[in-house]
Amino acid sequence: MMTVTAQPTGKVKSAEADRATQDRHRPTARAWVIVGLLVVFQIIAFADKAVLGLVAPQAMPDLGLSPTQFGFIGSAFFFLYAIVSVITGILASKFSVRWIILALGMVWAVMQFPMLLGGGAAVLLATRIILGGAEGPATAMSLTSAHTWFHSSRRALPSNLIAIGSTMGPVFAAPFIAWVIGIWGWRWAFGALGIIGLVWITIWLIFGGDGPYSARATKAAGLREDAAAPTAEKRENDSDAVDQQKPVNIWYALFSLAFLAALLGGASNFWVQGFLTTWLPQYLDTVVGLSLSQVGVYTTFPWVLGALVLLVLGGLGQRLLKQGRSAHVAIAVPFGLSTAVAGLAFLLVPATPAAFAVPLLTIAGGCSLVFPMSAAAVGYAVGPKQRPIMMATLGGFAAFGAIISPILVGWLMSAAGYQTPAKGVEPSAAMIAAMTEGVHSAFLITGVFLVVAGLLAALLLRPERLGRRLQEHHVKADS
């Protein structure tokens, strides 16, 4: 005799409701097109960063630059990061992010051509400062744009795909730019990136736009931005409440422990980016002894691993969010642990034989290219109108890590006795030893910084808890 077990009616209805909700929040095809364009946008941005390190062996003697001077130019890329990022975040809370992204892309493209046309060291410095200012808000604006197309429970994967674009920039740029340098010289590396940038902004002008979860769209659709604040009885990770939070006094958010933990973790990630884009190619060329073509390949390894790490962590985060876990568990903890693993790898490089340098630097660089995860995490603390301010401010001030690290590496190299050889002259054994000593000292400092920052982010970056506290105590009076 067959026995039929009846399912509780409440559970059946609950499951049906969950499925209906998931279907209602399923992203459209255009949402993924926008993500694809933003991935390319990020690729171009990070190729622009990486180009300086790739042209270093040819550009330094041609322009008569010492290691400290070249490190200063590498750091100059980040001089305007903070101020432009903050200003852009404020503008994005008032105007369509579509046009902001278009303006940023235009500046990127135009700033490449002065070096193609024969600019010297002063021109290189000026264009890198302007270019860096325009690229400062890139990740925050990309995430802001993508988040307008995806419900909050489905943002982990598109956020990490955009972050993968950040890592794929040098992957595509390194072999391509090495090829361009080999045929037309180092100046055409800048020109090629400018042309690519012009093509992208044309495509974005045609296909770009804001999605149904932007601040204006949700307000127009009746998902009121001024909905009731979450109460203590609501789940900390109530994803439906994220886009309905009232505007708050943003200063309480920016000086919160969660934001400061994200800032420290992000600064450690930018610290590594400053080294990877400025000094890694020359380290592999001079210390490890690789040829230009090999450097073009091996410098891509950290970025490829970074893409894989982001893909895995993005898929994991997406699954955890859909299961109802908090952004702290789904995004912030993986971000912090990945950063700490990178720090451990940096600490091992000076203590192991030279043969292990490339694999360890691959792990160190790849696991530290996860900054966009911290920006995505803090976005869960506030509503859509103030989200670009939070993410852009985080990116802008975290970039100070990338200002310090190239200068520090160059200073440590000079302090160890390294001097740039004359044009066409190979560095002597003494100069190779001096570079090794200086860079390895930087690895130890970097490793400690990453481990500490990563663990603090994993423990303290709790955006939903911050959001609930802001809604309970710091809602703006006029909201």
N, C-alpha and C positions, 0 to 999 in steps of 0.2 A: 504494500500500500504506500503510495507516494504522499509525503508530507510537504505541505507548502507553508513556508515561514513568511508570515506577513511582515512587511517593513513598516515601521512606525510612520504614520502619515506626515508628521512634522519633519522627519529626516528627509523623506522624499521631496517634500515641498522645498526644504532648505537646499537640497542638492540641485533641484530645478532652478531655484532662484540664483544660486551660484553660477550655474551654466549660463543663464540668461544674462547675468551681469558680465561674465567673461565675453560673451558674444557682443554685448553692447559696447564694450571697451576695446574690441578688436581693431587694430590700426588699419588704415586704408593703404592702398597701393601707393598713393601720392606721399604718404608719410614716409615710406621706405625710400622713395625717390629723393625726398628732401634729405634723409639720412645719408644716402649715397653721395649727394652733392656736398654735404658738410664733411664727409670723410675725405673727399678730394680737397676741400678747403683746408682741412687740417694737414693733409699731406704737403700741400704747397707751403703752409706756414712753417712747418718743421724742416722742410727742405731749405727754406730761406735761412733758418738758424744754422743748419749743418754745413752750408756752403763755405762759411768762413774757415772752419777747421780743415776742410778738404783742399782749399787753395793755399793753406798756410805754407807748405814747403816751397812753393814758387813765389807767393805774394810777399812773404817776409823779407827775403833778400832783395826783391825788386823794389820794394817800398822802403827798404832800409830800417826795418823795425826790429827792436830787441824783444826777447820773450816777455818782459814786463809790459812793454808798449803794446805788443800784440794781445796779451792777456787783457789789458785795459780796453782795447777796442772790442774784444769779445764780450767783456762785461758791459760795455756801453750800450749794447743791444737791449739791455734791461733797465737802462736809466729812467726811461719814461713809462715803464710797464705799470707802475703803481698808479700814478696820477691819471694816465689815460684810461686805465682799466676802471678806476672809480668813476670818472666822468662818464665813460661809456655806459657803465652800469646804471647810472642815474638817468641817462638819456633813454636807455632801453626800457625803463619803467614808464616812460612817457610816449615814446614813438615806436613804430614798427621795427622789429629787429631785422627784418628783411633789408631795409635800406641802410641800416648800420653795417651789416655784413658786406653789402655792396661797396660802401665807402671804404671800409677797411681793405677789401681786396684791391681796390683801385690804387690806394697808397702803396700796397705791397709791390704791385707790378711796376709802378712808375719809379720807385726808389732803387730798382735794380740797374737801371740803364746808365746812371752816371759813371759807374765803375767800368762798364763796357766801353764807354766813350773816352776813357783815359784818365779817370780821376786818380788822385794820389792818396796819401795817407790821411790827409785832412778830410777829403771827400768821403773816403771809406768810413771814417769815424762819424761824420755827420749823417750819412745815409743809414748807417747801422743804428744810430740813435733814433732817427725818425721811423725807420722800418720796425724797430723793436717796440716803439710806442704804439704803432698801428697793429702790431701782432699781439700786444699784451692782452687785449680783451677777447682774442680769437676763441679760446676754449670756452669761456663763459658765454659768449654770444652763440657759439655753436650749440652748446647744451641748452641754452634758453630757447633757441629756435626749435630744436628737436623736441623739447619737453612740451611745446605747444601742440605737437602732433600726437602725443602718446599720453594715455591715462597714467596716473602716478604709479599704479601697480605694474606697469609695463615699461618703465623707463630705464631699468638697469641695463638691459641688453643694448638698446640704441645708444645710451650714454657711453658704454664701453666700446661700441663700434666706432663712435666718433673719436674716442681716445686711441683706438687702434690706428686711426688716420694719423694721429700725432706720431706714432712709432713708425708708421710706414713711410713717412716723408724721407727720413734719412735712408731707409732701405732702398727706395727707388732712386733717391738723389745720389747716393754715394757712387754706384757703378756708372750712372748716367753722367754725373759731373766729371768723374775720372776720365770717362771717354771723351767728353767735350774738351777737357783740359789737354788731353793727349793730342787732339786734332787741331783745335783752334787756340789753345792757350787759356790761362786761368781767368782772364777777363770775361770770356764768353760764358763761363759758368754763371755769372750774374745775368748776362743778357738772355740766356736760355730760360732762366726762371721768370724773368720779366715777361717774356712772350707767353709762357704757359699761364701766368697769372691773368693776362689780358683775355685769353680764351675762356678761362673759368668765369670771370665776371660777366662775360657776354651770356654764357649759359645760365648763370644765376639770375640775371635780369629777366630772362624768359620764364624760368621754371620756379624761382624762389617764392616764398610766401610764408605767412603765419597760419598756424593750425587752429583746430577747434578748442584747444585747451589754453589758449593765450588769455591774458587777463581780460581783454575786451570781449573775446568770444564767449568766455564762460559767463561773464556778466550779462551779455546779450541773450544767452541761452537760458538764463534764469538760475544758473548755478552761482548764487549770490556770493560775491567776494566778502560781503559783510555777514555771512551766515554765523549762526551762534558758535561761540568758541567751544572747542572740545572740553568736556568735563573730565573729572578724574575717573568717572565710571566708564568712559569710552576707552577703547583699546589705544595703547600708545601708538600702535602702528596702523591706525584707521586710515587707510590710503585715500578713501573718499573725502576725508576731512582736510587733506593736505592742501588742495586747491581752493578750499572755502574759508581759509583762515583770514581773520581780520588783519588789516595793516597794523603794525606794531611800531613802537619806538625802536628804530633800527640800531641805535647805539647800544641798547641792552643786548641785542643779538651779536653785534660785532665784538663786544667785549666779554662775551660769555666764555666759559671754560671750554665748551664744545668747539666754538669757532677758533679759539686760540690753539686747541689741539690740532684742528684741521690745518691751521696756518703753519704750525711747526712741521707737521708731516709734509705739507705741500712744499715748504721751503727746502726740506731735505731732498725732495724729488727734483726741484729746480736746480739745486746745488749740483746734482749729478748731471743734469742736462747741460749745465754750463761747462762741465768738464768734457762730456762726450762730444759736444759740438765744437769746442775750441781746441782741446789738447789731445784727445784720443787718437786722431789720425797721426799726429806727429810722434806720439809715444810709440805707436805700432811701427812707424817708419824708422825712428831713430833707435829706440831701446830694443824692440823685438826684432827689428831688422827685416821688415817686410817691404816688398816692392810697392810702387804706386798702385798697380792693378790689384795686388793682394790687399793693400790697405782699403781700397775701394770696396772689396768684398767683405773683409773681416769687420770693418766698422759697421756693417749692417747687422751683424750677429746680435748685439744687444737689442736692437730695435725689432728684429724678427721675434726674438724671445719675448720682448715686451708685448708685441701684438698677440702672441699665443697666451701669455698670462692674462691679458685683458679679456680675451675671448672666453677663456675658461672661467675667470672670475665674473664676467658679465653674465654668462649662462647660469652660473651658480646663483648669482644675486637675483636674476630674473625668477628663477624657480623658488627661491626662498621668499621673495616678495609675494608671489602668487599664492604661496602656502600661508601667507599671513604673518611672516616674520618681519621684524622691524628693519628699517634702513641701517640701523647700527649693526645688526647681525649680518644683514645681506650685503652691505657695501663697506661700512667703516672698518669692521674687524678684518675682512680680507685685505683691505687697503693697508692697514697698519702692519699686519703680519708679513705681507709681501715686501714692504719697505724695510722691516727688520731683517729679513732674509738677505736683502741686497746689502745691508750694512755688514753682515757677517762675511759675505763674499769679499767685500772690499778689504776687510781686516786680514783675510787669508792671503791676498796677493803678495805682499812683501815677504811673507813667511814661507812661501812655496817656490819651487824651481820655476824658471822662466817659461818652461813648456806649459805650465798651468795658467799662465797669464791670460791668454785669450779666453779659455772656457770660464775662468773665474770672473773676468771682466764682463763676459756675456751675461752671466747670472746676476752680477752686481748691477749692471746697467739695465738689463731687462726687467728685473723685479722692482726697480725704482722708477719705472716710467708709468706710474699709475696715478699721477696727480689728479686727472679728471674724476677719479672715483671720490676723492675728498670733496671736490666741487659739487658732484652729484649728490653726495650725502648731505651737505649743508643746505641744499635746495629743499630738503624735506622739512626744514625748520620754519619756513615762512610761506606765505601765499605767492601766487604767480606774479603779482605786481612788484614785490620786493625781492623775488628770487634772483633776477639779474644783478641787483646791487650786491647781494651776499656773495654770489659766485665770482663776479668781476673783482670785488674788493679782495677776496681770497686770492685769486690769481695774481692780482697786481702786487700785493705785498709779499706773497710767497716767492715771487720772482727775485726778491733781494738775494735769495740763495744763489741764483745764477749770476748775480753781479759779483758776489764775493768769491766764488770758487775759481773762476778763471784767473783773477788777479792773484789769489792766494797761491795757485799752482805756479804761475809765472814768477812770483816773488820767491817761493821756495826753491825753484830751479836756479834762479839768479844767486840766491844765498848759498846754494851748494856749489856755485862756481860755473854754471853753464853760461855760455855766450853763443849767440847766433853766428854760425860760420859765414864767411864771405860767399857771395853768389857763385855757385858752381863748385864749391869746396865741401867735401864730406866732413861731418863732425868727427873729431878725434876720439880715441878711446876714453880720454879724460873727460871730454864733454859728454859722452854717452853715460859715463858713470855719474857725472854731476846731475844730468837729467833724471837718471834712475833714482838717485837719492832724493831729489826734490819731489818727484811725482809720488814715490812710495810714502814719503812723509804725509803728503796730501791724502793718500788712500787711508792711512790710519785715522786721520781727523774725520774724514768723510764717513768711515765705517762706524765710529762711535756716534756721530750725529744721527745717522740713519737708524741705528738700533734704538736709541733713546726716543727719537721722534716717532718711529713706527709703533713702539709699544704704548706710548702715551696716546696716540691717535686711536689705537684699538680699544683702549680702556675708557677714554673720555669723550670721544666724538659720538654723542648720542643725540641726533637731531630731533627725533620725536619728543624726547623729554624736554629739550630746549623749546620746541614749538609749543608744547602744552604749557610750560611755565610762562612763555611770552604772552600766550592768549589769556592766561589767568591774571597776570599782574601788569602787563605793559602794553595793552592795546591803546592805540592812539585815540585821544579824546574825541576827535572829529570824525572817527570812522563809524 
